[in-house]
Amino acid sequence: MRLNNATIKQVIVSPVTLGERLRLCGIRPYNEYIDGNRTDTVLGYTYTVTCSGFQGERLDVKIPGKQLLGEDAYDHLVKFANIQLGIYSSFVKGQRGIDAVNIKAMAEGVTVIGG
């Protein structure tokens, strides 16, 4: 099967792919955009974790709503509730073809599970 811009959005990645150890290393808000312009409305928070399944590579996980963890949770292992993963492609401006395939993640919640 060959993926294109429409079918690549239908690919679902298993959470097992990330590995068993997700270590929190950052939290930042994400805002609403209207007509391509950023507004001051915060829609939720992005939790950045390192993934043991990807040799420590980082992944951003968006969770809508209020901030669930603070900076005191940095460098602790976390678990996401109902995490959903997919892939998307990125392109180099002015060139044809896909530059990279990336993982996107959304969840409903996050908790600290250990050090």
DAUR-V749533 format. One record per helix or strand of 2 or more residues. SS is the DSSP state (a for helix, b for strand). FROM is the first residue (numbers start at 0). TO is the last residue. If there is no record, write none. Layout:
SS/FROM/TO
SS/FROM/TO
This chain:
a/6/9
b/11/12
a/14/17
b/21/33
b/36/50
a/51/53
b/56/63
a/70/72
b/76/80
b/83/90
b/97/105
b/108/113
